[in-house]
Amino acid sequence: AYAPNDPLFTAGQWYLKGAQPSAIRADAAWDVTRGGVSPSTSPVIVAVLDTGVRFDHPDLAGKLVQGYDFVNLPAAAGDGDGWDADASDEGDFITAAELASGPFSGHKCGGGTNEDQPTDSSWHGTRVAGMIAANTDNGLGVAGTGFNIRVQPVRVLSKCGGFNSDVLAGMYWAAGLSPPPALLAGGVIPPLNATPAQIINMSLGSSDACDAMYATAVSDITAHGVLIVASAGN
């Protein structure tokens, strides 16, 4: 099995190895394929539907393609607007003032036992993007599971989670399809995705059941030849 020189691969990424029953043996898979010869020429793009990414993270340098921001609520987005072409993670922190008044007051999306306390940002999208495709064998940080593959950040979550409509629109866009008119926020029509993903990763969830719109989206997108990978728990 191949052993990259990323320091945290040796120190803690047990889940990429084979000793534990719940690990995935990525190190053995790398002897078969590494998602292409190099990141710049890899044919594999994974869209990560999450909080966006920190584009300044050194372990993601050269591993990202153009994404999109589908967070429609400006108060949640943190960038002062709705949908736009910048998938930067502006942070999903919640302040005491936000919990006390405004669109987040009364919602259980803070920290603490009662979810009513301020929280720092999770940077969840950057974490997930790194687990999938951090630069591998670069002597820095972690090893990415896909080794040479690239990530397309699609921002659908921010403060207090997100809206199903934004997530669904992001799914269609990531696959290279136009979101249905019913999902368009404020009449904004995003340009077609110039680098459609072959795989859509959704490390997100809800206590609600998937409705008919999700079922339709999954059918439309899988019929287009795109694999959807979604979490079934934590």
C-alpha positions as CSV (number, residue, x, y, z in Angstrom):
1,A,0.0,0.0,0.0
2,Y,1.3,3.5,-0.9
3,A,2.3,5.8,2.0
4,P,2.3,9.5,1.1
5,N,4.6,11.9,3.0
6,D,1.8,14.1,4.4
7,P,2.5,14.4,8.1
8,L,-1.0,13.9,9.3
9,F,-1.4,10.8,7.1
10,T,1.0,9.0,9.4
11,A,-0.1,10.6,12.6
12,G,-3.9,10.3,12.4
13,Q,-5.6,9.4,9.1
14,W,-6.3,5.8,10.1
15,Y,-9.5,5.9,8.1
16,L,-7.5,5.9,4.8
17,K,-5.6,2.7,5.8
18,G,-6.7,-0.9,6.4
19,A,-6.0,-1.8,10.0
20,Q,-9.4,-0.8,11.3
21,P,-12.6,-2.6,10.0
22,S,-14.2,0.8,9.3
23,A,-11.3,2.2,7.3
24,I,-11.5,2.3,3.5
25,R,-8.0,1.1,2.4
26,A,-7.4,4.2,0.2
27,D,-3.7,3.6,0.5
28,A,-4.2,0.2,-1.3
29,A,-6.5,1.8,-3.9
30,W,-3.8,4.4,-4.8
31,D,-1.7,1.5,-6.1
32,V,-4.5,1.0,-8.7
33,T,-5.5,4.6,-9.5
34,R,-4.9,8.1,-8.2
35,G,-7.5,9.9,-10.2
36,G,-5.2,10.8,-13.0
37,V,-1.5,11.6,-13.4
38,S,-1.7,15.0,-11.7
39,P,-4.3,17.4,-10.3
40,S,-4.0,19.7,-13.3
41,T,-4.8,16.9,-15.8
42,S,-7.2,14.8,-13.6
43,P,-10.5,14.0,-15.4
44,V,-12.3,13.6,-12.1
45,I,-14.2,16.5,-10.4
46,V,-16.1,16.1,-7.2
47,A,-18.7,18.8,-6.4
48,V,-18.8,19.4,-2.6
49,L,-22.2,20.9,-1.7
50,D,-21.4,22.5,1.7
51,T,-20.4,25.8,3.3
52,G,-18.0,26.7,0.5
53,V,-14.3,26.6,1.0
54,R,-11.4,28.7,2.2
55,F,-9.6,29.4,-1.1
56,D,-6.5,30.4,0.9
57,H,-6.0,27.0,2.4
58,P,-2.5,25.8,1.4
59,D,-3.5,22.1,1.2
60,L,-6.2,23.0,-1.4
61,A,-3.9,25.0,-3.7
62,G,-4.4,23.9,-7.3
63,K,-7.1,21.4,-6.3
64,L,-10.2,23.7,-6.9
65,V,-12.2,24.5,-10.0
66,Q,-14.7,27.3,-10.3
67,G,-17.8,26.9,-8.1
68,Y,-20.9,28.8,-7.2
69,D,-22.6,30.3,-4.2
70,F,-26.3,29.3,-3.8
71,V,-26.9,30.7,-0.4
72,N,-29.9,32.9,-1.1
73,L,-30.5,34.7,2.3
74,P,-28.0,37.6,2.6
75,A,-28.1,37.5,6.4
76,A,-26.9,33.9,6.3
77,A,-24.5,34.3,3.5
78,G,-22.3,36.9,5.2
79,D,-21.3,38.4,1.8
80,G,-24.2,40.9,1.6
81,D,-26.0,39.3,-1.3
82,G,-27.6,36.1,-2.6
83,W,-26.5,33.8,-5.4
84,D,-23.2,34.7,-7.0
85,A,-20.1,33.1,-8.5
86,D,-17.9,33.3,-5.4
87,A,-18.1,30.0,-3.4
88,S,-15.9,31.4,-0.6
89,D,-16.9,30.3,2.9
90,E,-17.7,33.5,4.8
91,G,-18.2,31.6,8.0
92,D,-21.2,30.1,9.6
93,F,-20.6,31.5,13.1
94,I,-23.6,32.7,15.1
95,T,-23.3,35.6,17.5
96,A,-25.4,36.3,20.6
97,A,-26.9,39.3,18.8
98,E,-28.0,37.1,15.9
99,L,-29.6,34.6,18.3
100,A,-31.4,37.4,20.1
101,S,-33.0,39.1,17.1
102,G,-33.3,38.9,13.4
103,P,-33.9,35.9,11.1
104,F,-32.1,33.4,13.4
105,S,-33.8,34.3,16.7
106,G,-36.0,31.5,17.9
107,H,-34.2,28.9,15.9
108,K,-32.1,26.1,17.5
109,C,-28.9,26.6,15.5
110,G,-26.5,27.8,18.1
111,G,-24.2,26.0,20.4
112,G,-24.5,24.5,23.9
113,T,-26.9,22.0,25.3
114,N,-29.9,24.0,24.2
115,E,-28.4,25.2,21.0
116,D,-28.9,28.8,22.1
117,Q,-25.2,29.9,22.6
118,P,-22.9,31.7,20.1
119,T,-20.6,29.5,18.0
120,D,-17.5,29.9,16.0
121,S,-17.4,28.9,12.3
122,S,-17.1,25.2,11.5
123,W,-15.3,25.7,8.1
124,H,-17.1,22.4,7.3
125,G,-16.8,22.7,3.5
126,T,-13.1,23.2,3.7
127,R,-12.8,20.2,6.0
128,V,-14.8,18.0,3.6
129,A,-13.0,19.3,0.5
130,G,-9.7,18.4,2.2
131,M,-10.8,14.9,3.1
132,I,-11.8,14.3,-0.5
133,A,-9.0,16.0,-2.4
134,A,-6.4,17.8,-0.3
135,N,-3.0,17.9,-2.0
136,T,-1.4,14.4,-1.4
137,D,2.3,13.6,-1.1
138,N,3.2,17.3,-0.7
139,G,4.7,17.0,2.8
140,L,1.9,19.2,4.2
141,G,-1.2,18.6,6.3
142,V,-3.5,15.7,5.3
143,A,-3.7,13.3,2.4
144,G,-6.8,13.6,0.2
145,T,-8.7,10.4,-0.4
146,G,-8.9,11.0,-4.2
147,F,-5.2,11.9,-4.4
148,N,-5.1,13.8,-7.8
149,I,-8.8,14.6,-8.2
150,R,-10.2,18.1,-8.0
151,V,-13.1,19.7,-6.0
152,Q,-15.8,22.1,-7.2
153,P,-17.0,24.0,-4.2
154,V,-20.8,24.6,-4.3
155,R,-21.9,26.8,-1.4
156,V,-25.4,25.8,-0.2
157,L,-25.1,26.1,3.6
158,S,-24.1,28.9,5.9
159,K,-25.4,30.3,9.2
160,C,-28.2,28.1,10.7
161,G,-27.9,25.6,7.9
162,G,-29.7,26.2,4.6
163,F,-32.7,25.9,2.4
164,N,-33.7,22.8,0.5
165,S,-34.3,25.0,-2.6
166,D,-30.7,26.2,-2.5
167,V,-29.3,22.7,-2.1
168,L,-31.5,21.4,-5.0
169,A,-30.4,24.2,-7.2
170,G,-26.8,23.5,-6.4
171,M,-27.2,19.8,-7.2
172,Y,-28.5,20.6,-10.7
173,W,-25.8,23.2,-11.4
174,A,-23.0,20.9,-10.2
175,A,-24.2,18.2,-12.7
176,G,-24.1,20.7,-15.5
177,L,-27.9,21.2,-15.7
178,S,-30.0,24.3,-15.3
179,P,-32.0,24.5,-12.1
180,P,-35.7,24.2,-12.7
181,P,-37.5,27.6,-12.7
182,A,-39.2,26.8,-9.4
183,L,-35.8,26.8,-7.7
184,L,-34.5,30.0,-9.1
185,A,-33.9,32.6,-6.3
186,G,-35.1,36.1,-7.1
187,G,-35.0,35.4,-10.8
188,V,-31.2,34.8,-10.8
189,I,-30.2,32.4,-13.5
190,P,-26.7,31.0,-12.9
191,P,-24.5,30.4,-16.0
192,L,-24.2,26.8,-16.9
193,N,-21.4,25.0,-15.1
194,A,-18.3,25.0,-17.5
195,T,-16.7,22.1,-15.6
196,P,-19.5,19.7,-14.5
197,A,-18.8,17.3,-11.8
198,Q,-18.9,13.5,-12.2
199,I,-19.6,13.1,-8.5
200,I,-21.7,15.2,-6.1
201,N,-20.8,14.9,-2.4
202,M,-23.4,16.0,0.1
203,S,-22.1,15.8,3.7
204,L,-25.3,17.3,5.0
205,G,-28.6,16.2,6.3
206,S,-32.0,17.0,7.9
207,S,-34.5,15.5,10.2
208,D,-37.1,15.8,7.5
209,A,-37.8,13.0,4.9
210,C,-36.7,13.6,1.3
211,D,-39.6,15.0,-0.6
212,A,-40.7,14.6,-4.2
213,M,-38.5,17.5,-5.4
214,Y,-35.4,15.7,-4.1
215,A,-36.5,12.4,-5.7
216,T,-37.0,14.2,-9.0
217,A,-33.6,15.9,-8.7
218,V,-31.8,12.6,-8.0
219,S,-33.6,10.9,-10.9
220,D,-32.7,13.8,-13.3
221,I,-29.1,14.0,-12.2
222,T,-28.3,10.3,-12.1
223,A,-29.9,9.9,-15.5
224,H,-27.4,12.5,-16.7
225,G,-24.6,10.1,-15.6
226,V,-23.6,11.9,-12.3
227,L,-23.1,9.9,-9.1
228,I,-24.6,11.4,-5.9
229,V,-23.0,10.5,-2.6
230,A,-25.0,11.7,0.5
231,S,-24.5,11.2,4.2
232,A,-26.8,8.8,6.0
233,G,-25.7,9.8,9.5
234,N,-22.7,11.3,11.2
